């Protein structure tokens, strides 16, 4: 059977997309190649025709995740004035805490990224700097405020995920939303 000229790239893209949710929910290191490939209906043996290593897939999915987060959070010149506030409320939400597979890669994969190769960390750094630059523009040129806002948001989600009680989780999220709103308003 002949495949279309774009088949290999489409399969690669499907693998990255399905791996993103799997990795964020259960961890990338703990998920085997067979499980990643079976999620798109292929065998583990086909993996190496798309990626040279599992680490290469990790780098590609992390880069895509951060780029997607950057586009979603930063918006564009045509974004409505309340875009940033809505994104921040959505980010600092119970849904985001309870559904890591649908959320930010940094809050779930951060420790794995930190243990990853220098190449992966360099790609993440580049993407984070792009995100920080976009936030700096939205925060009247205040780059310190942009880094602080990113750190507050990411840290809040991590903290809200590690506590047991719903009450404490809500306290963390609510106080973080208030702090972030103050930072955003200036």
C-alpha positions in Angstrom: 0.0 0.0 0.0 1.3 3.4 -1.0 1.1 6.3 1.5 0.6 9.9 0.5 3.6 12.2 0.4 2.5 13.8 3.6 1.8 10.6 5.5 5.0 10.5 7.5 4.7 14.1 8.7 1.0 13.6 9.5 1.9 10.5 11.6 4.7 12.3 13.3 2.3 15.2 14.1 -0.3 12.7 15.4 2.3 11.1 17.6 3.4 14.4 19.1 -0.2 15.5 19.7 -1.3 12.2 21.4 2.0 12.1 23.4 1.4 15.5 24.8 -1.7 14.5 26.8 -0.3 11.1 27.8 2.9 12.7 29.0 1.2 15.4 30.9 -1.2 13.0 32.6 1.2 10.2 33.6 4.7 11.5 33.0 6.8 11.1 29.9 9.6 9.0 31.4 7.2 6.5 32.8 5.4 6.0 29.5 6.9 3.5 27.1 7.2 3.8 23.3 4.7 1.0 22.8 2.0 2.9 24.8 2.8 6.2 22.9 2.5 4.4 19.5 -0.6 2.4 20.4 -2.4 5.6 21.2 -2.3 6.4 17.5 -2.9 2.8 16.4 0.7 1.8 15.5 3.2 -0.6 16.9 6.3 0.4 18.9 8.5 -0.7 16.0 7.2 2.1 13.8 8.4 4.7 16.3 12.0 4.9 15.0 10.9 5.8 11.5 9.6 9.1 13.0 12.0 9.9 15.8 15.6 8.9 16.4 14.9 8.5 20.2 12.3 8.9 22.8 14.2 12.0 23.9 13.7 13.5 20.4 10.0 13.0 20.7 10.1 14.6 24.2 11.9 17.7 22.8 9.3 18.0 20.0 6.3 17.7 22.2 7.7 20.1 24.9 8.5 22.7 22.2 5.0 22.4 20.7 3.4 22.6 24.1 5.2 25.8 25.1 4.6 27.4 21.7 0.8 26.5 22.0 0.7 28.0 25.5 2.5 31.1 24.3 0.0 31.6 21.5 -3.0 31.0 23.7 -1.9 33.2 26.6 -0.3 36.1 24.8 -2.9 36.5 22.2 -2.3 38.8 19.3 -2.8 42.4 18.3 -6.5 41.7 17.5 -7.2 40.1 20.9 -9.9 41.8 22.9 -8.8 44.0 25.8 -9.9 41.5 28.4 -8.0 38.6 26.7 -5.2 38.5 29.2 -7.5 38.6 32.3 -9.6 35.8 30.8 -6.5 33.7 30.1 -5.2 34.2 33.6 -8.5 33.2 35.2 -8.7 30.1 33.0 -5.1 29.2 33.8 -5.6 29.6 37.5 -8.7 27.4 37.6 -9.7 24.2 39.3 -10.2 22.6 35.8 -6.5 23.3 35.0 -5.5 21.8 38.3 -7.6 18.6 37.9 -6.9 18.0 34.2 -3.1 18.1 33.7 -3.5 16.5 30.3 -5.3 19.5 29.0 -3.0 22.1 30.6 0.4 23.6 30.8 3.4 21.4 30.1 5.6 23.3 32.5 3.4 22.4 35.5 3.5 18.7 34.7 6.7 18.1 32.9 8.9 20.7 34.6 11.0 18.2 36.6 11.4 15.9 33.5 12.5 18.9 31.4 15.0 19.9 34.1 16.5 16.4 33.9 16.5 16.4 30.2 19.2 17.1 27.7 20.8 20.5 27.2 19.1 20.7 23.8 15.7 20.2 25.3 16.3 22.8 28.0 17.6 25.2 25.4 14.4 24.9 23.3 12.3 25.3 26.4 14.4 28.4 27.4 13.9 29.9 24.0 10.2 29.3 24.1 9.9 30.7 27.7 11.8 33.8 26.7 9.4 34.3 23.8 6.5 33.9 26.2 8.1 36.4 28.7 8.7 38.9 25.9 5.0 38.7 24.9 4.0 39.2 28.5 6.4 42.1 28.9 4.7 43.8 26.0 1.3 43.3 27.6 2.7 44.5 31.0 3.9 48.0 29.8 7.4 46.8 29.1 8.1 45.5 32.6 10.1 42.4 32.1 10.5 41.6 35.8 6.7 41.7 36.2 6.4 39.3 33.2 8.8 36.8 34.8 7.1 37.1 38.1 3.6 36.6 36.6 4.8 33.4 34.8 6.4 32.1 37.9 3.4 32.9 40.0 1.0 31.1 37.6 3.1 28.0 37.2 3.9 27.7 40.9 0.3 28.2 41.9 -0.8 25.3 39.7 1.9 23.0 41.0 1.0 23.9 44.6 -2.7 23.4 44.0 -2.0 20.0 42.6 0.0 18.7 45.5 -2.4 19.6 48.3 -5.0 17.1 49.5 -7.9 19.4 50.6 -10.1 21.2 48.1 -10.3 24.1 50.5 -6.5 24.7 50.5 -6.5 24.2 46.7 -9.1 26.9 46.3 -7.2 29.2 48.7 -4.1 28.9 46.6 -5.9 29.5 43.4 -8.0 32.5 44.7 -5.0 34.2 46.3 -2.9 33.6 43.2 -5.6 35.1 41.0 -5.7 38.2 43.2 -1.9 38.6 43.1 -1.8 38.1 39.3 -4.6 40.6 38.8 -2.7 43.2 40.7 0.4 42.5 38.7 -1.5 42.6 35.5 -3.2 45.9 36.3 0.0 47.4 37.5 
